[in-house]
């Protein structure tokens, strides 16, 4: 179970929020009883309307055993029957611009890092990065179409690295 508490300040042009998280993680080694461990950390987020149709936003996540909130692992096996929670630090930042009533763009940059442990598999995630930009057309309140480019990289605990590029087109309908 996760327990979350937050403080939020909202102003005319933006918002800032700080949340605290406490949780209990569990795993079951082969043919052994379930083992549990604590996790917890902080998450800070904000948005600011920098112009009438332009908003910047971002966030930072830091803690132990809470990486899954930013697509990172929470827990790692360090031997056949022993595991530990992982420390992680992740951030994201972005900009949204509404070009007019039908067209909008979003640009997002993100990075997340895990503090790997001795004994952890060398192909375990150490760092993830991505950059994404899109263009969305919404001709009416019930339909949209868009295109997005995404670049991403992954660095493993064993220092192997890889990159990927993706171009995606999507269409959707919203029910009234």
N, C-alpha and C positions, 0 to 999 in steps of 0.2 A: 504493500500500500504506500501511496505517496501523500504527504501532508504539505500543502502549499499555503503560504501566507504572503500578502503583498501590500505595498504602499503605492499609491498612485497620486500624482499631481497633474491636473489638467488645466490648461490655460486656453486663451482664445486661439492661438496658432499652433498648439502642440501639446504633447503629453510626455511625461517621464514616469517610469515605473520600476520599482525594485521588488523582486520576489525572492523569498527564501524557501528552500525545499528540503525536506527530510524524508527519507525512504528506507525501506528494508528490502535488500536484494536476497535472492535465494538461488541456489543451484544444487543439482543432485549428481554427485559423482557416480560412476558405474557401480551398481549393486551396493551403494552405501546410503546412509540417511541424508536427508536434505540438510544443507548447510546454509546459514544466513549471515549477512553482514550489513552494516549500516552504510548509508550513502547520504549525501547532502551537499548543498551549495547555494550559490546566488545567481540570479539572472536579472540583468538590468536592460531595459528597452526604452526607446524614445521615438517620437516622430515630431517633425517640425515643418509646418507649412511655410516654405521660404518665399513663395509667391502665390498668387491666386490659384494657379493650376499646377503647382510644383511642390512636392513633398519629399523631404529626406527622412530616412529612418535608419535604425540600427539597433544592435543589441550585443551584449557580452554575457557569456555563461561560464562560470567557474565552479568547480567542485569535484567531489569524489563520488564515483558511482552514479553520475547523472549525465554521462556523455550521450546517451540515447536521445536526449532532448534536442541534440544537434547532429544526429546521425553518426555518433561515435560509440564505441563499445563502453559498457559500464563495468564489466567484470572480465577477468582473464584467468585461465588456468595457467599455473606456473609449474605444475608437476601433474602426474597422473591423477592425484586425488586432492590437490590443494589449489585454491584460487584466491584472488584478492580483487578488491575494488580498484578501479583505475582513476587517477586524477586526470581531468581534462580542462582545457581552456578553449573556447570557441567564440568567434565574433562574426557579425555580418553588418553590412552597411549598404544602403541603396538609395535610389532616387526614382520617384514616379513623376511623370509629366503627362498631363491631359492636354493634348494638342488642340482639340476642339471637342464638341459634344460626341463625336463618333470615334476618335482615334486617341490612343494612349500608348505610352512606352514605360517600361520598367527596366532599370539597370541595377543589378545586385552583385556584390562581391562578398565572399565568405572564406573563412579559414578555421579549421579546428585541429587541435593537437592533443594527443594522448601521451601521458607520461608512462611509457612502457616499463615493464618489470623484468628483472633477470629471470630466465626460465620461460618467458613467454615466447611463443612461436615467432620466428623471424618474418613470417608473412602477415603478422598482425598489423593493423592500421596504426601508423604513427601520426601522419598529417594528411588532411584533405583540404583541397582548395577548389573554389570554382568562381567563375564569372559568367553571368547570364544577362542577355539583353533581349527584349521582345518588342513587338509592335502588335497592338490589338485593335481590331475594328469591331465596333458594336453598332450596327446600323439601326437597331431598335432595342428596347429594354429586354427583349426575349431571345436574342441571338447574338453570337459573336464568332469571330474568326481571328486567328493570330498566327504569327510566326516567331520562333525563338531560336537564338543561337546560344549554346552553352559550351564553355571550356572547363574541363576539370582535371585535377591531378591528384595522385595518391602516392604517398611515400610510406613504405613499410618500415617496421622496426629494424629489419635487416638492411635498410637503406636502399632497397630496390625502389625505383620510381617509374610511374607510367602516367601518360596523359591521354585524354579523350576529347573529341569534339563531337557535338551533336547539333543538328539542325532539325527542328520539329515544326510541323504545321498542325494546328488543331481547330476544330469547329465545335460549337456547343449551342445548346438551346436551354433557356431558363424557363421553368414553368411559372405561370403567374400565381 
